[in-house]
Amino acid sequence: MSLARLLTTSMLLQSPTTQCHRLKSYALFPYHVAKHLTLTHQGLRQYCRLPMGLKDSASVCQRFVSQTLDGCPGTIVYIDDIFVFSSTQADHDRHLREALQRLESKDFRLQISKCEFNVSRIDFLGHIISADGITPDPKNVQPILDAPTLKTLKQIQSFLSMINYYHDFIKNLSTTAEPLRRLTRKGVKFE
């Protein structure tokens, strides 16, 4: 992806023909249906299709979309987000066309309002993806730089979680953060 000059990102949406997202219409096996009961104000309801939000839904979704786009050049799938990347406009058009044809063949629909076509950078999960590579999003880094003095164990744990998310971009993080990690160990007094 480091050679990519053009990027497209898209998000899957419900299919108007089936009234449900292709992945949500992933049929449950009969012996799983009984395990997916939901108590509502209208009584017990039973899922016949896999709803998003259950423990295994994301992995089923990821697998199904990945299988659909397997071997499609210049594509990366992250659950219901699809990235198409290319180094030239002609390649990008070809890669995008193939990805869209495969998605259409499986009755997937895209949420156009969440699609970005032919862009040079994409903001995704706190990162900026561009031809220059992947960098942390400055708006997510600023709270780390502006962090107040840590006074409690919970604040230290929260701060360590924030900086660990960007560990690829922080040189010698394990060494630098060791004094803070030491404070999270059992029996260590916080001063």
N, C-alpha and C positions, 0 to 999 in steps of 0.2 A: 504494500500500500504506500510505501515511501515514494514511489515514482508517480503516484496518482496526481494528476493535475485537475481532474474533474471528478466530482462526487455527486451521488444522488442518494438520498435517504428517503425511506417510505415506511409507513406503518400500515399493518393490515387492518381491515375493517369488516363489519358484517357484510354478508352477501345478501343483496336484495332478493335473490331468487329463493334462498332457503330460509330467510328470516333469522339466520344465525351465522356467526363467524364460522368459517370452515373448520377451525380447530375446536370450537365449541360444539360442532356437530360431529365430533369424533365419537362414535357410538361406544357406549359402555357395554362390557360383556354382561350377560344376564345376572351372573353371580355377583357383579359389582354394583348393580343397580340398587339392591337392598341395602348396601353399605352407605349409600349417598342419600339419606333422608334428611329433610330440612323441616323443622317445625316453624310454621308461620301462623299468623292470626287466622288464616283460613284452614288450618289443620296441617297434617303431614303432606309434604310434597316430595316426589321422587324424581331425581334426575334421570333422564334417558340418554342425555348427551353430557360430555365432559364440560363442566363449567370452569371458567378461569377463577383462580383464587384458592383452589384446593392444593394440597401439598405437591402433587405430581403434575398439575396442569401445565406449569411452565416448561417442564422437561418434555412432556408430550408435545407441546406446541413447538418447542425448539426442534425436536426430532422431525416432526412432520414437515415444517417449513424447510429444514435443512435437506431432507430427502427430496423435496420438490425441486430445490435449486442445486442439488448435488451435481458437480461438474460444470455448472454454469460459470463461465469466466468472469472474473472481477466482481464476485459477489461475496458478501459476508452476512450471516444471519445471526441476530441476537434476539432470541425469543420471537417477538412479533415485529422487530425492527429489521429492515433489510437495507444493506449498503451496497451500492454499485459504484465501483471506482475504475478509472481508466486514465491513461496518459495522453490520449488524443481524443478529439471530438468524434472522429469516425469510430474508434474503438468503443467509446462510451455509448454512442447510439446503438451499436451492435450489441453490446453487453446488456444494455437496458431493455432493448427489444426482446432479446432472448429471455431475460428474467421475467418480463411482463407476460410473454407468451406462456411460459411454464406456469406462472401463477394463475393465469386465466384458464389454462387447461385443467387445473384442480379446483376451479371455481372460487379462487381467492379474490377479494376486492381490496383496493387500497383506499385509505382515508386521505383524499387529496389535500385537505387542509393541513395535514401533517407531513406532506411530502415536500421535499426540496430537490429540484432538478437542476443539474449542471451548475453546481456551486463549487467554490474553491475551498470552502471550509465548512465544517459541521460541528456544532456543539452537542456532545453526547456524554451523558453520565459524568459530568464534571470535567470533561476533557475537550480540547479543541483538536479536531482532526483536519489536517490540511496537507498540501504538498510538502510542507516543511517537516512533517511528522506529527507526532502526538504531543501535546503540551497540556499542562493543567490549566483549567479555566481560571483566569485572574479573580473573578468574583467569588470563587470558592477558596482561593488561596488567601485573600485578604482577611477573612476571619481568623485564620491561623496566625498571620502576622500581627493582627490587632488583639490577640488573646490577652486577657487580663492575667495578673499574677494568679497562679493556681494555688488554691488554699485548702481544697478537700480532695479526698481520694477519688470521689466521683468526677471531679473536674479534671484530675490527672488522667483518669481512664478515658474520658471523653476526648481530651486533647490528643492522647496517644492514638485513638481511633481515627481522628481527623488527619493526623500526619501520616499514619500508616496507609491510608487510602492513596496517598501520593508518594509512596516509598520509592517508586522507580525514578522519581525526579529529585530526591533528596540524597545527596552524596553522604555516605557513611552514616546513614540513619540509625542503624543498630547501635553503633558506638555513641553517637550523639545523644540518643534517647535513653541510653542505659541508666543514667541517674534517675530519670523519671520512672522507668520500669522498676527499678530497685524499690522505689517508694510504694509500689503497688503490691509488693510481696507481703505475705502474712507475717505479722509480728514486727514489722518495721514501723517505727514511730515517725509520723509526719511532723516536721518542725517548720 
